[in-house]
Amino acid sequence: MEMVLNRNHTMHTTLGHTIQFKRNVPTYIPPILRSQAIAIGAVPADGSDPDVLQDEVQANAAPADPFERVEAVRKAIESIVRRNERLDFTAAGIPTVAAVSQAAGWKVQAREIAHEWQARGERALEADLNKDS
């Protein structure tokens, strides 16, 4: 996004970026620095509203509802099991964090995977016991 500032200014960030603004000249600002540019008074060159919160919203955010989150992890694990790629599993046979996170579309915690993997084993065992009865 290009932004303009009403004065000449050089913005230095703690992320190692330095951006030089010329008075009223559109300057490209990387997405990670937009909130800092707005903080010094820069505005979007197209005149739109500089909504900082809108830039911080992630498209692939994890579900907020715990039940939806567990269901999403369950679906991701099942898709990995169906795919059955060797590198998607640890030496213990549990799906890796990277594989489940990629399948889910957001960062999944290792404890969530372990919990759901154990629940999956318990459901399979219960189904086998019920089948034999």
N, C-alpha and C positions, 0 to 999 in steps of 0.2 A: 504494500500500500504506500502510495506517495503522500507525504505530509508537508505542510509549509509552516514556517515560523516567521513571526513578524519582526525578527531581528537577526543579525548575524550571530551565530552561536556554535560552539563545538561541544557536542554531548559526549562525555566519557562514561562508560558503564562499568560495573563490576564484572561483567561477563567478558570483558576484553574488547568490546566494540567501541569505536570512535566514529561519530557521524558529524560531519560538518554541515550546518545549515547556512544557506545564504538567504538574506531577507527576501521573503515572498517567492522563493524559487522552490518548486516541488522536489523533494528529496525522497528516495526510496528508503523505507524503514522496514527491517525484518519483523515478522509477527511477534517474536519474543521481546522486542524492544518498544513496541507501540505504547504500552502503558507508561514507560519512562518518558517517551517523547511527548505524550499528552501531559504528563506531570510538569514539563517545562514550558507548556503552552502551545505545542504544535497541534495543528488541526488537519484533518484529511484534506487533500488538495481538491477533491471533488465537492467539498462543502457539506458532506454528510455528517451525521452526529458522531462524535468520537466516543463511542460506547466501549469502555474498557472491559466491562464484564462480558460483553458479547464475544470478544476475542479470546477470552479465557475458557469458554465453554468448549469441551471436547466432543467431537462427533461420536467417538466410540467410548463413551463413558460407561462405567459399570452400572448395572441396575442398582437403584437405591433400596428397593424392597428386598429383604433377605431371602424370601421365598423365591422371588424371580431370579436372584443371584444363584441360589443353589440349583435351580432348574437349568439355568444357562450353563453352569459348570458341568452338570450331569450330561447335557446335550453335547457339549464340547468333548467330554471324555468318551462318550459313545461314538462320536464321529472319528475320534482318534483310534479307538479299538477296531472299528470297521475298516479303517484305512490300513491299519496294522503295519506301519513303517517301523523298522528296527530302531532308527534314531529318535523316534518319538517317545521311547520308553527308557527308564533308568535301568541299571543292572538288576534292581529288585523287581522289575516288571511293572512299575507304576508309571503312568504318563508324566513326561517332564513338564516343568512349569512353562518353558518356552512353547512347547507344542499346544498345551491347553490354552495359554494366553493368546496364541495366534488363532486358534479355532474359535475362541470366545470373542476375540476382537478387543479385549482389554486385559490389563494385567491381573492375573489370578494369583492368589497367594498359595504357597506350598501346603499350608495346613488345610485350605479348602479342598485341594486335590486329594490329600491324604484322607480327609474325612469322607469325601464322596466316594473315593475308591473303596474304603472299608464298607460303606453303606451299600455299594454295588455288590461286593462280595457277600454281604449278609443277605441281600435280596436274592441273589443267585442260590445260596445255600437253602434259604427258606423255600424257594420254588422247587428245588430238588427234593426236599423233605416232603412237601405237599404232593409232589408228583408220585412219590413212592407209596403214599398212604392210600 
